[in-house]
């Protein structure tokens, strides 16, 4: 069988691959602490579940409009108005089968041969591959821990060319948990307007912020940048709805129309039942979110403090999401149980197979000096897993 060149160029998601390997070991009876998973360990709130059950009982189980029901689009526009000071019409909104699907629709609608898409590193693993899948070229810009892993204007300026079609921003970020403040976004917006490229703003973690950090959407900085921005969001992280598969995007009408046409020939509409549940998620009680954030915050503080106490490890404190991104390159070139550790993949494999701890190698996110740990797991697991990591790294030779 001859696969397409496009298919051969794409690798499976390393985060999902590590999670699958950890779950397989656990299913085989191994005691595994999984820091690899990127989803809340909280259950979906009951009021959202009940809305889905009611939808089933009411027979709301047929096709809906491709880009989402009017009811859900209205709820999404109200969310943007209330949370982000952004005014959109319903024809500037599309609802898709997860935020990842929204991002892919954007890539399909905007990118093509000869286009360049700037992606700050560390990045979410999917961004470069979605660009490649649509025949464009990812242009990776390395950011530094000293700048809180945010893109400085001079770094961006050096990568902008006549081929630049878009910049992908993720704030708060997966994997670093860092985020852009208003001033940083103003600098980026100014350059996007000047050089006429799009901003794809992935804001899926906007509700999960700590220490008084306030999320700010770049699209709200003015009409010029709004017309060049497609905002992507969803309910997976904020409402513990990863398996429900619902995300949404807002942007210029012509782009949203193109995305809707593309979606009509791929998945068609998102699940009708999920859409009813999503209306309840957006319009019903929101008291679940601060409770979840408070617990994540408690775990965040503990994990970062513990990581920084491990000899050789350093970890910047995240202000959002539910990830820690410790620097572990001190151990490269050393030996662990007779094996040389020369990369984040080597270390991650060792920690999983010998210490029973699943992490994600930083190389998957574009920076091999780091590993990613999720604190979307119980405090008991966090303590046990960090004990194992500390013990494993103490055996370095």
N, C-alpha and C positions, 0 to 999 in steps of 0.2 A: 504494500500500500504506500502510495506517495502522498505525504502530507503537504499542505501549503507551506511556503516559506514563512508566512505569518505565524502559523501554528508552531513551526519549529523554533521560532525566535523567542517564544514565550515560555517562562518557567512557572511552575506552580507556586502559589503564595507560600513563602517560607514560614509565615506565622501559622497558617493553617496546617502546613506539613508538620511543624514541631508539635502543635496541639494534637494532631492525629497520632503521632508517634507516642506521645505521652499517654494518651488515652488507650492505645493498644497495649502498652506496658502495664498500665493500671488494670485493664481487663484481664491480662494474663496473671494477675495476682501481685504485681509489684506495688510497693508503697511509693507513689509518685506525688510530689508537690508540684502543681502546675502553675508556674508564673507566666506561661506563654499565652494564655487566652486573653482576647481583647473584647470581653463582654462583661457587663455587670453581673455579679453573682446574686443579685436580688431578683425576686420574682416580679413579673408584670403585675401592677396593682389590680385589685379585684374589680374595681369599677370598669376598667378597660376590658377585662375578661368578660364581664357581664354584658357589655355592649356587643361583643363578638357573638356571644351565645344568643342574645336577642336577635341579632341579624340573621343567624341561622334559623331560629324558630320563626322569624317573620318571613322567611323565604327570600332574603336578600342575598341570593346565591348565584345571580346571573352576571352576564357581562355588564360592565359600566363603561362610560366614556373612556377612551384610551388613556388620556392624561389625568384621570381622576374625576370623582364626582364633584358637582358644583358645591355640595355641602362641605366636602373636605377642602376644596380649594378656598372656600370662604374662610374656613378655620385657619388655613395656612396664611392667608393674607392678613388675618387679624393677628396671628402670632408675630409676623414680621412687623406689623405696625406697633404692637405693644412692646415687643422685646428689642427691636432693632431700629425703631423710628424710620422704617422703610414702607413706602406706600406702593403696592402692586395691584394691578387688575388681575382678574382670574385668568385672562389669556396670557399673562406673564408668569404663570405657575404651571409646573408639571409634577405629577406624583408618579413615582416609579417604584420598582421592586427593590428598595433599599437605596441608600445614598451612593453606594458603589455603582449601582445601575444608572443613577442620575449622572454621575461622573462619566460613565462610559457613553451615555447618550450625548453628552457635551463633546467628548472627544470625536465621536462619529460626525457630529454636526459641524464642528469647527476645523478639524485638522485634516491635512492631506500631504502629499509628497512636496518636499521643499520647505515645509513649515518647521519652525523650531519652537519648543515649549520649555521655558525655564522652570526648573524644579530645585528649590533649595534642599540641601542635604544637611542633616538626616531627613529622610522623607518616608511617607507611608509607602509600603512596598508596591502597591498597585499603580501608583502614578506613572512611573516610567513605562511599564508594560502596556498600559492603556494608550499611551502616546505611540509606542512602537506598533501596536495593533492597528493603528489608524494611519500608518505610513509616514508619520512625522518623526522628528528627531528630538529626544529629550536632551536638554542642556543642563547638566547638573552643576549647581553652584554650592561649594562647600561653605557652611557656616561654622562659627567657632563657639565653643562653650563660654569663652570670655564675653561674647556678645549675646549670651542667653540663646544661642542657636537661632538668632533672627538675622534676616538678610539686610546687610548694610547697603545704603544707596550706591556706594562706589563699587561694591561687588556686583550689584545688579546692572549698573551702567556698563561695566566691562563685558557683560554677556549679551546685552541687547544688540540686535543687528536688524538689517532690513528683512530678515526671515522670521523674526520673532512674532509669533502669533498669540502667545499667551504666557502668563505666569501662574503657576499653581501655588496658592497659599493655604496652609492648614494651621489654624489658630483657634483654640489651643492645639498643640501638635501631638500626633502619634508619630514617632516614639518618645519624644523628649519631655512632653508635658509642659513645654514653655509656650509663650504666647506673645503676640505683638501688641504694643500699646498704641495709643492714638497717633502719637508723633511719628512713629515708625511707619504706620499705615499711610499717613499723609505724604511722607517722602516717596513711598512706593506708588501711591495714586498719582502724584505729580508726574512721575516718570512714565506711567502707563498712558496718561493723557498726552504727554508730550510726544511719545513715540508710537502712540496709537496701537497698543496691544491690549488684549483682554486679561482680566483677572478672574481666575476660577477660585472662589473663596470657599474652602471646605470648613464649615463651622459646626461640625457634628458634635463637638465636645463643649459647645458654648455654655451649657448649663453646669458643667463640672469645673468650677474654678474655686480657688482657695485664697486665704489671707487677704481678702478684700479686693482681689484682682477683678476688674470689670471687663467682660468681653465687649469688643467694639467691632462692628461690621464695616469693612472698608467701603461697601456700597453706600453707606449713609453719609459719606463725606461730600456729596454734591452730585448734581445731575450728570456732569461730564463723566465721572468715574462710575456712577451707577449704570450708565448706558454701556459701559465696557466691562461690567462685572456680572458673572453668574454666580449666585449664592447657592451653595448646596448644604442641606441639613437633613434631619430625620429624627426618628424617635427611638432608635436602637439603644443609644447610650443614655439619653435623658430619662426614658421611661422603661428601661429594661425590656426592650422589645426586639432584640436582635433576630429572633426566629420568625417574627411576624413579617419581615421583609417589606418595609415601607420607608421611602425617603422622598425628598422633594427638592426642587430647584426653582429659583426665581431669576428672571433676567429679561432682556429685550424680547419683544414679541416675536420677531422673526426667528431668533434662535430657539425660543421655546416651541414655536410651531414646527421647526425642523426636527427638534428632539422628539416631539410628539409623533411626527410622521415616521421617524425611525423606530420609535417604540411600537407603533402600530404594526410594523413588519417583523418585530422580534418577540416581545412578550405580550403585546397588547396591554390591557389594563392590569394594575396590581389587584390582588385578591379583593373582592367585594367585601368580604367579612373583615379583613384587615383595615379597609378604609373606614368602615363604621367604627371599629375599635379606635382608630386614629383620631376621628372626630372627638370621641370622648377623651382621649389622651390630651388633646389640645385645648378643649373647652371645659373639661371637668376639673375636679380638685387637683391642685399642684403641690400639696403638702408632702407628697411622697419624695419629691426631688430634694428639698433641703435636708431631709432625714438621711437620704442616701449619700448626699454630698458630705454631711457631717461625719458619717462613718468612713467614707473614703479618706477624708482629711485625717482622721485618727490613724488610719493605716499608713497613709503617706508619710506622716511625721515619723512614725516608728521605723518604717522601712528605710527611709533616707538616712536617719540617724544611725541605724545599725550598719548600713552599707559603708558609711563614712568612717566607722570604727574598725572596719576590716583593713588590715595592713595592706597598703598598696592600692586600695580601691578609693575612688573619689566619685561623688554623685551630687550634681547640682540639684537644688530643690525645685521640683516642678510646681507650676502655679495652676495647672489644669489637667484634665483627662484623668487617667488612673494608671499611669506608667512612671517607673523610675528608669533612668538611662545611665547606669554607672559606667565609668571608664575603667577598663580592666586590662589595658594593654601592658601594664607592668609585668604581667606573667608570661608574655610572649617570649619564646626562646627558652623557657624553663621546662622542666620535666615534671610530669604528674604520672605516678605509677608506671614509670618506664616509657611513657609516651611524651613526645615533644609537643608543646602547645604553641602554635604559631599564628593562630587566628581566632576570631570570635566563634567561628564554627567549631574549631577544635575544642575550645573551652566549653561551649554549649553541649557538645556531644559528650564530653567527659562528665559534665555535671548531671546530665540525664542518665547516662549509663552506669556511672559509678557512685553518684551521690543521690540519685533519685529526685532530681530537681530539673524541671523543664523551664528554660529561658529561651529567648530568641536572639540569635547572633546579630550583632550590629551591622555586619556586612549586608544583611538583607535590607537595611535602611540607608545604605550608602556610607556608613562609617564603621570600619572594622575594629576600631579601638574600643567599642562599647558593646554591651549587651542590654536587652530590654527585659524588664520584669514588670508584670502587671500586679497591682495590689487589689485587683477585683477578686479577692478571695478572702477567706476568713482570717482573723488575726492569729488563730491557732496555726493555720497553714503557713502564714507569713513567718511566724517565729520559728517553726520547725524547718522551713525551707532555708531561712537565713542562717540558722545554726549549721545546717548541712553545707551550705556554700562556704561559710567561714572555716569549717573543718576541712573541706576539700582544698581550699586555697592555702591552708596552713601546711599542706603536704608538698608544696612546691619545692623543687630542688634546683 
